[in-house]
Amino acid sequence: MYSEAQLRTKIRAELPPELFRRRPRRALLVIPIVAGIIGGSVALAVTSPPWYIALLAAFVLGNAYGSLMLLGHEIGHGATVRSHRLQDAYMYFTGAVYCLSPHLWRVWHGQVHHPNANIDGRDPDNFGMLEAYDHENLIRRYMIRTAPGSGNWLSGLYPFLFFTLQAQGVLLVRSKEISGFNHLRRRRAVADTIAMTLFWITVCVLLGLRGSLFVVLIPMLIANFSLMCYIITNHMLRPLTETSDILNTTISVTTLRFLDFIHFNFSHHVEHHLFPGTPGSAYPQIRQSLRRIAGDQYLAPAHWWAFVLAFRTPKLYESPRVVVEPSSGRRVQLADVETQLREMLS
């Protein structure tokens, strides 16, 4: 109905200009979140509570790490502070639990994914076409066969592991295969990753087996899950395209208000792709405007339902609008998936 430029213009015309301005003070939220994580981790390591209390504490720590990364995502887009050096300083803390270099994230997410969302061969965040499957290396083939929608029981581990694994995969493999990474300073990103990895190994050695489990490993798994429960719904249920087409390649989800609060409105993903440099606090108002202007083109189904469909839908594309599970040959029309998504529109 409207081009992306027209859509942005119409939304801006409806809403106050100050809504789209940077919010430098939001970056300071990193401080209490990091302080809480450090304090909670130290308390958990020193007191050695019963396993069930330790497990609950590890769950809370993992969610805090997830919230921290989603705040870092906002900072990295320039929605808070303008300086790249200051953004990187914050993002060393926000991405550390995933061993994610701030420099890699800036290039991968901001410079490659955002302009090329679901464009085959240019977006590193999808699994690509079936025609390339036979030529993929064994690791990539295995990842495709165990991804959500594969029917493999190992797909249940995917949300708990994949963001960390994808970060390393993009750094070591995908950044060499896809154009757009020419600004990546690989040595710096590798050095960052090694330093973060050594940090966590050192912490685990100092804590011992029980401390490592509850202070490091379980929080890492929960931190991955808190991101992946959004990421697998953002673009993976949508068709491929040849040019940027945000409304057709991206969906938002409607989730619990508490989750929107602690996750900085990351559920508003269409809104974010339209206005990536805008603070997350503005996204609910942008959503209201978007619904009025875009109508049925805008998708924001119930979060739980989109998550369920993500585990029912293969991830490899036979064509731009058909996905296939290569081992069984099961095919799914993405138009049918969209129909199911619309059943749970909020």
Summary of the structure (lengths in Angstrom):
residues: 346
radius of gyration: 19.9
end to end distance: 21.6
largest distance: 59.3
contacts: 1126
relative contact order: 0.14
helix: 67%
strand: 5%
